[in-house]
Every structure is written in structure tokens, then in C-alpha cells.
Amino acid sequence: MSLDQPTGRQPDHPVAPEFPARWSPRSFTDREVSEAEVMSLLEAARWAPSGSNHQPWRIVWARRGEPAFDAIRDSLIGNNPLWAGNAAALFAFASRDTVTNREGVEVPNRTAGFDTGAAWMSLALQARTMGLFAHAMGGF
């Protein structure tokens, strides 16, 4: 959970409440997340739409206090490791940018990044419905 949630965010047009409630904090409380909560977040990402149902995203994750958490945190650049190290869990998303076509040939997957973004947003919205906040960053 974050310490710096803004208040009074109002959309200009009607949308589901998860959209204005979602935001990207840079400070976190000491709340921990359970493995069951992480599994719910990953399940939401799994159900994201993808071109031809290829689901090109790959996710590495760890909860604070686990050795893999430090590895993910330490792969961040700039000031990101300072505040991300206080998160309850870290998730690193990657895209598999090729796919095997019907002829068995490995070809570029032009929608891999778009599809992986849908998986990220699915996880972020699921987090919000669980009373959690997620912050995306590309600084690895």
C-alpha cells in the first residue's frame, strides 16, 4: 500500500471505479502480500487478451524478503531501487517477441509489447481491487 495516494481524482466521463483509483505510487507501507494475493495478481495477468492468444508475457516475481526480490530490485536503474525496495513485491514483465507460425517457423510477434502491456494493466487493476497499488517502470 502506498503512503502518497492522491485524493479527489474525478474522470471527465463515466468509467469503472478501478480506473481513477489506479495510480503509480512511489512510497509504500510495510504491509506484506501473501502468496495467495500474488497468485491472484498473476491470474489476472494470465487472463489478459493477446493477439492469437499467444500470451507472450513472461513474469518474474518475488516478495520482499526473498532473495529474488533483491535481484529484481538490483536490476533497476537510477533512483528506482531506493523506493522500489520498499514494495511488498516486485514483478518484472518481459515479452517473448517471436512466435511459431502454423508452418512451424519462428517469426516476429508484432503485438508482443502491446499484449504484455495488457497483462500489466490487468495485474494493476486487480491490485487496485485488492486494496493494493502497483507502479510500472521501464528503468532496468
MOMORA-V883495 format. One record per pair of residues at least 6 apart in sequence whose C-alpha atoms are under 6 Angstrom apart, sorted by the first residue. I is the first residue (numbers start at 1). J is the second residue. Records with the same first field share a line. If there is no record, write none. Layout:
I = J  J
This chain:
1 = 28  29  132  133
2 = 25  27  28  29
3 = 27  28
24 = 134  135
25 = 135
28 = 87
32 = 88
33 = 88
41 = 123  126
44 = 122  123
45 = 119  122  123
48 = 118  119
50 = 115
56 = 95  96  112
57 = 94  95  116
58 = 93  94
59 = 92  93
60 = 91  92
61 = 90  91
62 = 68  69  89  90
63 = 69  88  89
64 = 88  89
73 = 81
75 = 140
76 = 139  140
77 = 139  140
95 = 112
97 = 108  109  112
98 = 107  108  109
99 = 106  107  109
100 = 106
124 = 134
127 = 133
